Amino acid sequence: MLQMQRNEICRLQDQDRVKTKKIAILERAVKNHMSVKRRYNYVRSSFERLQQKHQKCQQSLRAQFPRLREDQIEALRRKSTRGLKRSAESIRDGLVLKMRCGTSGYSAVVQKFPFLPSVRSLQSYVQFMDFECGCLEEMFDLIEVASKDFNIFEKQCGITVDEMALQEGERFDPSTKRWVGRATLPTHIGLAKKAVVFMVAGLTRRYKNAVPTQQIDVY
């Protein structure tokens, strides 16, 4: 009888130890849960404060610079504009400014105002344009946009011609998958010896843009 009672006591003690371990595990789990919950609440409140600060910064930038595009505002907030997707309006503004200032002038402007697309960004966005010999129809569209704010005197322009000597030879262009180097102007045959560029140049305002280009076979 006494032995049975001892066995029962040992069994109850074992059960008590198991329950004590389970309670300790539950207490640690509750403690960890409360710690994670506190961290979550702290991170959420910090995120909400950052969102509010972000909105205030955006409102401040829009108030100070109402003509800035969304991607230009994003460029001001970033340390680097690498990977930033530019809007069509920003690219158009950059191309117009580059046409008015030239490549070196536009690069200097970008250094002072880094929210503008870089020269390399503009080049990547106009890769679809066809710059082969012939009339560049797209350039007329750019000139129309660039001269939209010109007055009647600033719109006065003329046609200029420039030429440069070419090294004779026919080569394969991998970008267009065509052979180049022959004369392209009608009535001219054989290998090209010169490139002739026709440009629209302002008479009362400084701008000059190539419109058609041709290759000829005479010096």
Buried (B, 14 or more C-beta within 10 A) or exposed (E): EEEEEEEEEEEEEEEEEEEEEEEEEEEEEEEEEEEEEEEEEEEEEEEEEEEEEEEEEBEEBEEEEEEBBEBBBBBBEEEEBEEBEBEEEBBBBBBBBBBBBBEEEBEEBBEEEBBBBBBEBBEEBEEEEEEEBEEBEEBEEBBEBBBEEBEEEBBEBEEEEEEEEBEEEEEEEEEEEEEBBBBBBEEBEEBBBBBBBBBBEBEEBEBEBBBBBBBBBEE
